[in-house]
């Protein structure tokens, strides 16, 4: 029997229904929500990140949404510290909090602590940054796929900073980036209950395609165009914007940009599932299994 407060974690691939469920749970248990979606931190990125609407944000207390600018430097380490302080404050008022998002690295950091990585030789970072500047992202992707295929399957393959970080560790140590991940877990002062949402692949892909069509109708291309001047910033190295930047640079037409948006979003969802499927502490449900999810949480609450 534990007397710790409870953190309910809602994870799953993009477009599966995490926001809807988290708000339902927050209302049911009078809880506050912390976002672990690294794309929704930024004020300037709204449509392309499928950020909760103002109505959704006002229907339950939310934290770490719209709290940064794309011009801010922000790391998973800063998130872990900031979210931990928030949880301490929330748990002084109530016994339940909710963490929601599809960024597995950020979820793991808050639930289990950060991995300890060795110091790196700065010359490797400089070499890799030069390679990216001169030849683009493809050689980074190819190197990581060859040197650490396990991590390549789960990393955001469109984010050069993530690729460079992994490669500089590999080049500095001669070991895979994967070998340094999750060596030990930190004991947190709260219990964690992880709820995963998933559906059949075709249903997820249909949801993604429909969501992308809706985003385009809402002005996704116009939003990306307004951010085009800042396309080199780390915050914008992400699915939903990079494909449109290519179109704006004249690399392909709008029809191809839309095809790439949908394809890369599907690939992103696949990587998310690959990451979360490795966590055997997640309880998986269909998005419509609300009663079963509530029952599981009630059982957990009784046990603590």
CORUR-V800777 format. One record per helix or strand. SS is the DSSP state (a for helix, b for strand). FROM is the first residue (numbers start at 1). TO is the last residue. If there is no record, write none. Layout:
BEGIN
<<SS:FROM:TO> <SS:FROM:TO>>
END
This chain:
BEGIN
<<b:5:12> <a:18:29> <b:32:35> <b:42:42> <a:47:49> <a:54:58> <b:62:63> <b:68:68> <a:76:93> <b:96:100> <a:104:112> <a:122:135> <a:138:147> <a:149:152> <a:160:173> <a:178:180> <b:190:197> <a:201:218> <a:220:230> <a:234:236> <a:242:248> <a:254:277> <b:282:285> <a:290:303>>
END
